[in-house]
């Protein structure tokens, strides 16, 4: 039973398209979040330069480091995972990326959270059709 039935192909295509959509949304929202995080860091740097006391400068420095760790790095991860999800990753890699994106979505973005939950419900269809899809494309080439 190496041939893929029409129903399995439809389920695989639907789940692969949803993974691609999640990847595109991760790239878009990750880019926006990283941009605004960098903008906030620039504002912190300007405030640090014009501060009159060392306490203000230290506070702005800590705000900048906090922004880097808590805001920019998760959004850079969203960009990287989105780019990976666009390229039909293996089911294990896809599951890992979707789960981590779900955790980031809980804290930062409702849209990526919703799409990650939808992807988790359809990853079984992706797993079933993935091997047959890859074998079919290798056989044609």
C-alpha positions in Angstrom: 0.0 0.0 0.0 2.6 2.5 -1.1 0.2 4.5 -3.3 -1.4 7.5 -1.7 -5.2 7.5 -1.9 -7.1 10.6 -3.0 -8.4 11.2 0.5 -4.8 10.9 2.0 -3.6 13.3 -0.6 -6.3 15.8 0.2 -5.6 15.6 3.9 -1.8 16.0 3.3 -2.3 18.9 1.0 -4.6 20.6 3.5 -2.2 20.1 6.4 0.8 21.1 4.3 -0.9 24.3 3.2 -1.8 25.1 6.8 1.8 24.6 7.8 2.8 27.0 5.0 0.3 29.6 6.2 1.6 29.3 9.7 5.1 29.8 8.3 4.1 33.0 6.4 2.3 34.4 9.5 5.3 33.6 11.7 7.6 35.5 9.3 5.2 38.5 9.1 4.6 38.8 12.8 8.2 37.9 13.7 9.4 40.7 11.4 7.0 43.2 12.9 7.9 42.2 16.5 11.6 42.3 15.8 11.3 45.7 14.1 9.4 47.3 17.0 11.8 45.7 19.5 14.7 47.2 17.7 13.0 50.5 17.6 12.4 50.4 21.4 16.1 49.5 21.9 17.1 52.5 19.9 14.8 54.7 22.0 16.4 53.2 25.1 19.9 53.9 23.8 18.9 57.5 23.1 17.5 57.9 26.6 20.7 56.3 28.0 22.8 58.9 26.2 20.9 61.9 27.4 20.4 60.7 30.9 21.9 62.9 33.6 22.5 60.2 36.3 24.1 56.9 36.2 21.0 55.3 37.7 18.9 56.4 34.7 21.5 55.0 32.3 21.7 51.7 34.1 17.9 51.4 34.1 17.8 52.1 30.3 20.6 49.6 29.7 18.6 46.9 31.6 15.5 47.8 29.7 17.4 47.3 26.4 18.8 44.0 27.5 15.3 42.9 28.7 13.9 43.9 25.3 16.6 41.9 23.5 16.0 38.8 25.5 12.2 38.9 26.0 11.1 40.5 22.8 13.6 40.4 19.9 14.9 36.9 20.3 11.4 35.2 20.3 10.5 37.2 17.2 13.7 36.2 15.4 12.9 32.6 16.3 9.5 33.1 14.6 11.2 34.3 11.5 13.5 31.3 11.4 10.8 28.8 12.1 8.5 30.4 9.6 11.2 30.0 6.9 11.6 26.4 7.9 7.9 25.6 7.8 7.6 26.9 4.3 10.0 24.2 3.0 8.0 21.0 3.9 10.1 19.9 6.9 9.9 16.4 8.2 7.0 15.7 10.6 9.2 15.6 13.7 10.8 19.0 12.9 7.4 20.4 12.0 5.9 19.3 15.3 8.7 20.8 17.3 8.6 24.1 15.5 4.8 24.3 15.9 4.9 23.5 19.6 7.6 26.2 20.2 5.6 28.6 18.1 2.6 27.8 20.1 4.4 28.7 23.4 5.6 31.9 21.9 2.1 32.6 20.6 0.8 32.3 24.2 3.0 35.2 25.2 3.2 37.4 22.2 0.7 36.7 19.4 -2.8 35.4 19.4 -2.9 34.7 15.6 0.2 32.5 15.7 -1.3 30.7 18.8 -4.5 29.9 16.9 -2.7 28.7 13.8 -0.3 26.6 15.9 -3.3 24.9 17.6 -4.9 24.2 14.2 -1.6 22.8 13.0 -1.2 20.5 15.9 -4.6 19.0 15.2 -3.6 18.3 11.6 0.0 17.1 12.0 -1.1 13.5 12.0 -2.5 13.9 8.5 0.9 15.5 7.5 2.8 12.6 9.0 0.7 10.0 7.2 1.1 11.7 3.8 4.6 13.0 4.2 6.5 9.7 3.4 4.2 8.9 0.4 4.5 12.4 -0.8 8.3 12.4 -0.7 8.5 8.9 -2.3 6.2 10.1 -5.0 8.3 13.1 -5.8 11.6 11.2 -5.7 10.1 8.6 -8.0 9.0 11.2 -10.6 12.5 12.9 -10.6 
